[in-house]
Amino acid sequence: MAHVALTNRSTVTREERRHRSRRLVRVAGVAGSMAAGGLAMALTAPHAAAEAAALQGAVAALEQAQASIADFDANNPLFDFINHGASDGMLPQYIQNMSSTTLALLLAQYNTGMLKFPGLGDLPVLNGSAYLAAPFMWNASAADPQSYLIYGNPDNQYGLMPLDPNGSYTITVHPGDGSIGGGLATYSGSVVNSNFAPMESFSFADATPNADGSYTIVVSATDPGNGANWFSSAGATSLLVRDTVGDWGQIHNDVHIVKDGAAMSVPWLNDDQIGTILGITGKVLPLANMSDTYYHQIQYPLLNDPNEFSKLGDTAANVPGLTLPGQVTSLGNFALEPGQALVLKVPELESAYHGLQLTNEWGQNDDFASATGSLNNTQIFQGNDGYTYYILSSENPGYANWVNIGDLTNGGVILRWQDVTGTITNPNIETTVVPISDVKDYLPADMPTVTPQEYAALAQERLLEYGYSFHQSSNINWLWDNLQIGQIKAAIGDDTFDKLFGGQDSVPSILDRMTSAELGPNWAGVFNNMLAHPEGSFNALLNNLPLAIKDVELPSVLAGLQLQHFTEQTFAAMQTSDYWSDSSNLLASFNSFGTILNDALFDPATSISAGLLNARDDLSVALLNATDGTELTNTLWAQLSELNDTLAQALGGSAL
């Protein structure tokens, strides 16, 4: 289903919402927050003094690294391309999000036993195919996700995985109609250093399918020689898995990765390991801040004159750092006064995917789930004059292709074309700054108008469809990521974690999602579509039942694992005299049990209640988008089977 630009869903401005809910980095008081509440609410028995001191030391070092980066980025001439007056208020969020991305990268390397750092010994392999999942798996639904990397594409479901040079990986892809591109790419060097560079790429479209329509791809340093789809990892340190989703309201590709011969286990972390990972995070942050992936990708769009864009060109040849081989981009920026709009006239280029995305000047995504901070080629109007017209403004112009800049006055913009089959004949993007009231004079005559009522309906649909796409990508990585993030929060305290690593803005509660018409399905539309397309709706229901099952299964397993771990740790502690020597230990155990139960029922991201609401929303999206052409597919059934097979292996053949 094609979509057009949307308006805000509430009369409350984004800036007001940010002031209410943004968790800023606060250098003072972090250690005190840990001592006051974090350690007392851990899932295990109270920590030993030495372990608590080590954790506090790691957190103190991390907060100091963040403070140093904040001072450096705000005052060093290397960052003079930033409009500091307009954008430095967003610097704390940038540092938090960079810290979250760094933590996720380090956890992926730690879980595979491949984290290398001076003084760090050999590590056990907890998960042979662990990877950084982007967007973050700990995001709650019905809200805009936390920003990751720089200019993280909302339409790409990413997995960045460290590669074992001696390992072999089997990747199975079950295709879905929602995907309009995807593939693999190898990289050399370290993502936080300047030596990180793309090597080779492999498109899923080039793979020979199996009899059932799926694809099996072997990633290894040497060709297995059995006629399989093979992608070489020789000389590579990282593998990027990309699934490009066009229509968020359709089933997209299921990509399943297994390291051949590797065992799977539940990736528990102890306090020493958490302290080690946090300590390394603090040491890596300054490197990440000045890496090609961060520094130069923030810088390049802002080097253009205000409201100007670079020529279309190969991304990897023009932008350093983590980029996609074979992608074409144009980078630019906007600087607008109230009441102004920037109209872009973009030449069309034949490709499977193209999209526009805007960020603040620190490269952090503007709202794109609840508003149109991004648009892809399934969500826009394209005329017949060879150009696509976009309207960037803070106010609704009343036309399609509105890119909502929200409260921003300055920011960066990237245009991407992926899986390009055409040739660049016109590399120039035309830009015009005009009063919003005059926008119509710079658009083609057939540009559709969109009423406020249409915008409101599509805003609700867009939010649920983004959640539908995200939930499809939430598999075993969702479970492991939330398990480990939960352990880190338990060790250092929720407040401390949020101050260091940030989070989402304006996350609704379970009650809000249950009662708000804006946050739930449009049931009238769902039922009308079912009556119009009964056979397609029945097929859509069957196709998506496994997604609804998975929505509830994952948080249920998470709660079971957390409760099991807490019980084992607490009973072990009760066998010691130290536990009973302090009466507060028993109270702390009861409080910890209460926290687990509360999270299992009411946490907006990981609770079973959230899973039930996600299942409700996902089935509604599937039914709303069903047509007479909706056919039965096994993509999500295969995904559920893969999840349960992995769980059985990790849990020793048992199920919770």
N, C-alpha and C positions, 0 to 999 in steps of 0.2 A: 504494500500500500504506500503510495507516494504521500509525502507530508510537506507542509509548508511551514513558514516561520510562526512562532508562538509568542504570546505575551506572558508576562508574569502571572502566576496563579494567585497572587495575593496582593492586597493593597499595601502590605508592609514592604518597604524597600529592602533590597539585599543588604545595604549598608547597615540598616537597623538590625537585620537578622544577624549580620556578622558581629555587631557590637554585643548582641545578646549571647551569642553562642561560640564565637571563635575562641579557641584556646591558644593564647599567645605564649611564646617562650618567655619565661620569667627566670632570670639567672638566680635571684635571691630566693631562698626558701625551699629549694628543691630537696636538699638533704633533710631539712626539718619536716617536709611533707612525708618523706619516707619513714622517718622515725615515728611520726605521729600516727600514721594509719596504714601505710603500705605493708610493712613487714608483719603487722599484727593480723592482717587479713589474708595471709598466704594460704594456699591450698594445703600446705603441709603443716607439720608441727612448727612451733616457733624456731627461728633460725639461730644458729650458734652465733656468738658475738663476732668471731673472726669472719664468718661468711657475711654477716650484716655489714661489717666494716668494709669488706672488699667490694660489696655492691655499692655502698655509699661512695667509695673512692672512684669506682667506675662511672657512676652517675655524675659525680662532681667534675671528673675529667671531661665527660661529654658536654656538660653545661658550659664549661670553660671554653671548649672548642667552639661551641655555638656562639658564645659571646664574642670570641675573637673574630669569627667569620662575620658576625653582624657589624662589628666595628670596621673591619677591613672593607666589606662591600659597600658600606655607607660612605666611606671617606677616602678610599684609595682612588687615584685618578684612572686606574684600569677600568673602573666602573662609571666613568663619566658619561657613557652613552645612556645611562639610566636617568630619567627625569626624577631626581631624588625628591623634589618637593611633592610630586604627585604619587610617587610609587614606593617610597621608603616605609610607609605604613604597612606595606605588604611583605616587607623583608622577613619579619619573623615567621610568617606562614611559609615562605620559600625555604627557610632553614629547617623548619619542622618537616616539610614534605621531603626535602633532600635527605634528612635523617631517616625518615621512614623507608625511603627507597634504598638507602645504604644498608639499613638493618635487614630489609628483605633480601637483598643480594647476598649479604653475609650469611644469613640463615640458610639460603639455598646452597651456598658453598659448604657451610658447616655440615648440613644434613647429608651431603654426598661424600663427606670425608675429604673434601678438596680445598678447604680453606687453608691458605698458606700465609703465614705472617711470622716475622722474626720472633723467635722464642716459643713459638707454638709447635707442639709435637704432633705426631700422627694422630688422626682422629678416626673414630669408628664411622662406618657407613650406616646411617640411619635410613636413608632413602636414596637409592641409586639414581633416580630420575627426578629429584627435587628441582624446582626452578622458581625464579621470581615470577609470580603471576601478576600481570597488570591488566586491568585494574586490581588494586589490593583486594584480597579475599575477605578482609575484615570490614569492608564497607557494609553499611546498613542499606536496605532497600528504601524506596520512596523518598530519596534525597540524592543530591548531587554527590558523586564519589570524591574522595580525597585525591588530590592531584599527585601524579607520579612522574618521575623523570622530568624532561623539558618537552613541552608540546606533545605530551602523550596523546596519541590519536584516539578519540572516543570510539571510532569504528573498528579499531583493531583490538582483538583479544590476543595479548602477547604472552609468551613464556620465554624467559631468558634463562638458559640452563648452562651451568659449567660442564665442560666435556672432559671425560676421562680419556686421555690420549690412547690408552690401551683397550678402551671399552667399545662395545657395539650396542646400538640402540635400535629398537624396532618401533616404528611409529605407524599407527593405524588411523586412517581418516575415514569416517563415515560422513558422506557429503550431505549438506542441507541447502535448501533453496535460498535461505537468507544470506549465505556467503557469496560474495562476488569476487573473491580473490583469496589468496593465501599461499603459504609456502614456508620454506626454511632458508636460513642464511647463517653462514659461519663467520666468526670474527677471531682475530688474533689480538694478543695483548690483554690488558686489563681495562675494564670499563671505566675505572676511575683515573686512568693515566692517559697521557697523550699518545701512547702507542696503540691504543685500541682502534682497530680498523676493520672494515668489512672485507671479506674474502670472496666467497662464492654464494650463489643463491640457487634455489630449486623451487619451481612452481608446482603446486599440486596439480595444476592443469596439464603438466607434462608427464605425469605418472601414468603407468599402465594400470587400469582398474582390475580388481578381482571380479570373479563371476557375479558376486552380489552387489557390485557397484562401488564397494569400498576400495581404499588404496592401502597398500603396505609398502613402507619405505624403510630401508635399512641405512642407518647412519654409522659409518665406521671409517677407520683410516685406510682400510684395504677393501677391495671389491670382493664380496662373498662368492662371486662367480657362479651364482645359481640362477641368473636371469632376473633377479629381483630388482625393483626400483632402488637404486643405490645413490646415496649422496655422500661424498667424501668429507671426512672430518680431519684429514691429514693436516697437521700444523695449526689447527684451530684450538682455541681455548674456550669458546662459548658458542652455543647454538641458539638462535632466535627462531621461535615457532610463531607464525603469524596467521591468524584467521581474520580476514577482512569481512566485516558484516555490513551489508548495505541496508536491507530492510530489517530493522530491529524486531519487527513483529512476526518474523518467520523463523523456523528452525534453521540454525546455522550448523556449520561443520562441527563434528565431534572429533577432537584430536587426542589420541591416547598414546602415551609414551611409556616404554618399558626399557630399562637397561637390562640387556640379556644376561641372565645368570645372577643378577643381583637379588639379594634378600630384601624383604620389606619388613619394617618394624615400626612401632609407634614411637615417634621422635620426642621422647621425654627429655627435658632439660633440667639439670640441677642448678643450684645457685652459683656454683663455681663456673659452670659453663655460661650461664647468663651474664655473670660479671665479665668473663672473657670476651663474649660477643659485644657487650656494651662498651667495654674498654677499646676494642678494635674499631668499633663504630666511631668513637671520638677521634681516633688517630687517622681514620680514613677520610673523615668529613672535609678537612682542608684540601686534600687531594681532589676529592669529588668536586668541590666548589670551583676549582680552577681547571678542571678537566675539560677536554673538548666537548664532551657530552653535555656538560652544564654551562661553563663559561661562554664558549663560542656559540653554542646554540641559543643562548640568551642574547648574545651580542649581535649576531648576524642580521636578524630582522630589523634591529634598531639602528643599524648603520646606514640604512636608506634615509633619504630626506623624509620629513613628516608626510604621511599619507602617500608614500610612494612604495613601489614594489620592484624587486629584482626581475630580470628576465627568466622565463621558464628555462630550466636546465637540469641536468642530472644531479640528484641530491648528493651522492657520495663524492662527486667531483668538486662540489662547491661548499659543502658543509661537513666539517669534521665530526668525529665522535660516533655515537650509536645512530646510524642511519640505515635505510633499507636499500640494498643494491637494486639498481634498475628503476628506482623511483624518480619521477620528475617533480620538481617543486618550484615555487616562487615564494620568496620571503618578503614581508613588508610590515608596515605598522600603521597605526592611526593615532591622530592627535586632534580631538574634536572639542569644540565649545558646546555648551548647552544649546539645544535647538538645531544643531548641525547633523548632517548625515554624510557618510562617505559612500559614494556609488562606485562599485568596481565593475568594469566591463572586461570579462575574462575570455580569451579565445578558447574555443573548445578543442580538446585533444582526445583522439580515440583511445579509450582505455576501459578496463573493466570497472575501475573505481576512480572517482575523484571527489575531493572534499575540501572544505574550508573550515579552519579552526582558529579561534582567537584566544589569547591569553592576556594576563597582565604583563607588565614589562619584565617581571622575573620569570616568565615562561610558565606560569601556573594557570591551569585551565580556568576559564570563566564558566559559569553554570551552563551545562549543556544537556542535562537530563530534564530539568524543570524549565529550561528556556533554551533558545537556539544560540548557544555559544559555539555551535558547530552545525554544519549542514553537509550531507553527502549527496551523491547524484540520484539517490532514490527519494530524497526529501525536498527536491528543488523543482522549480519550473525552468525549462529550457525552451527557448523559442526556436525559430528556424533561420535566424540571421547569422549563425555560427558563433554566437557569444552567449555566455551566461552572465546575468546581472545580479549582483549582490548589493544589499543595502545595509550598511553598518550604522547603527544609531542606538541611542538609549531609549527613544520613544518609538512606539509602534507606528510605522509609516502607512499601514493599511494595505500593503502589497506583499506578495509572495517573496521568498528569498530574503526575509529579514534576518540579519545576524544581530542578535541582541547583545550590546556591549554593557548593559546593566549600568552600574555606577562608575565604570571606568571612564576616564578621559583620555588616557594613553594606554597603548598596549601593542602587542605583536600579533601578526597574522601569518599563517602558513597555508598555502594551497598545495595539495598533493594530487598526483596522478600515479596510480599503481597498476601493474600488469598492462603497461602501455603497448598498444599495437599500432598506433599511428605515428606520424612524423610531425615534429614541431615546425609549422610553417609560419606562425606568427608568435614570437616569444614575449610580446609586450602586453602588459596589463594597463588599461587606461583607468585613471582615478579622477574623481571630481568631488570636491567638497561643496555641498549645497545646503540651503535651509531645508529642514525636513518637509516643510509645506510645498517645496518645489521639486520634490523627488520625482514626481510623475513625468516631468519634462525631460528626464534623463533615462527613462525606461522605454522599452519597446511598447508599441500600441497594444499588443496582446498580452501584456503582463497582467496576471490575474490579481484582482483585489480580494482581500480576505476580511470578513467582518469580525468585530470583536467576539461575537458569539462563536464563530468558527475557530478563532484563535484559542478561546477558552477550552473548547471541546478537544482540540488537537493537543493542547498542553497536557491535559489529563492523559490522553492516549500515549503521548511521547514518554511521559514519566514511567508509565507501566511497561511500555515496550522496551525501554532501556533495562528495567529490572528483569524482564523476560530474557533478554539477551545475556545479561550478566549471570543469571541463575543457571543457564545452560553451560556456562564455562566454570561453574562452581562444582568441582568434583573432589577427588581425594585431596587436592591441594587446598581446598577450602577447609577441610577438616584439620589437616596438619598445621596450616598457617594460623588458624584461630586457636588451636590447642597451644601452640608455642607462644603466640602473642598473649594468650591468657596466662600462661606461666610467667612471662616477663612482667605483666601487670601485677600478678599476685606477689612477685618478689619485690618490686619497687613501689607498688601502689598505683592505683588508677590515675590519681591526680598527677603524680610525677610523670607517668608515662605520657599523659596527654600534654603536659607542658613541654616535654622533650620531642614528641613525635606527632603532635597535632591530631587532627581528625576531621570529620565532616562537619559542615555547618547545618544547623536547623534540622537535625534528625528527629523525625516524629516518633512519639511513643507508640507502644502497641495499641493503647486506647485510641490515640489519634487516628491510626490507620484503620481501626475498626469502625470509627464513627464519622470520619470526614468524607464527604462526598467527593472532594477534590483528589483525595489520596487513594480512592478505591475505584473499582470498575464502573463503567457506564452500563448498568444492567439492562436498561431499555435498549441501548444499541446492541448489546450482546444477544438479547432474545429476538430482536427484530432480524438480526443477521442469521440466527439459527433458523427462523421461519423461512427466510429467503433462500437459504442454502442448506437444507436438512442433511443431505448425504455428505456434503463437504464438512459440515459441522460435526457429524458423527465420526468421520475419519480424523478430523482435527482432535477430537476428544480422545480417541484411541492413541493417536500419535503422541499426545502430551501427558497421558497418565503417568508414564515413568518419570517425567520431570516433576510432577506433583508429588509422587512418592519420594523422590530424591530430596525435594525441598524440605520434607519433614524428617526424612531418615538422617540426613547429615547433622542437624542440630541435636537429634535424639542420641546419636552415637557420641557426639561431642559431650553432651551432658553425662552420659553413661561412663565415658572414659574419665572425665574429671571427678565424678563421684567415686569411681573405683580407685583412682590414684589417691584421692584424699583419704579414703577409708584405710587403704594399705599403709599410708604414711602415718596416719594418726594412731592406728593400732600398734604400729612398730614403736612410735614414740611413747605410747602408754606403758610399754614394757620396761622403760627406763625410770630410774629414781628421779632424774632431773625433771621429768615431765610433772610429777606429782609434788615436787618441792615448791612449785609456784602455782597457786590457785588460779592465776589468770590464764594459765595455759589451757585449762578446760574450757573457760569462757571463750578464749580465742578459737578453739576448735569448733564450738557451737556457732560462733559468728561466721567462721569459714564455711561451715555446712549451710548456713542460711544464705550466704552469698552465692554458693553454687546453685541452690534451689531457686533463688530469686533470678539469677541470670538465665537459668534453664526455662523459666516461665515468662520473663518480662524483658530481657535484654533485646533492644531493637534490631541488633545485627545477628545474634547467635542463638536466640531462644527458640524453643519448639513452637511457641505462639507466633513468632515471626515467620517460621517455616510454614505454618498453616496459612498465614496471610499471603505469603509468597505463592503457595500452591493455588490459592483462590485467584490471585491476580494473574498468574501464568495461564491458568485454564481460561480465564476471561479473555486474555489477549489472543490465545489460539482460536477461540470461538468467534471473536469479533473479526478476525482476519480470514476466516474460512471462506472459500468460494466453491463454485461448482467444480473447479479444477483441483481442489485439494484431494490428494491421493494418500493412501496409506504408505508410511515409511517406517523403517526400523531404526533410524538414527538415534533417537532418544532411548529406545529399548536397548540397543547395543551399549549405549553410554551407561545405563543403569547396571547392566550385566558386568561391564568392566569395573565399575565402582565396587560392586559386591565381591567380585573376584579379588580385587586388591585389598579390600577390608578383611576378607577371610585369610589372606596370606599374612597381613600385618598383625592380625589378632590370633594367629596360630590356629586357623581353621575354625575359630569360634565366632559367634555373632552376639552382639549385646542385645 
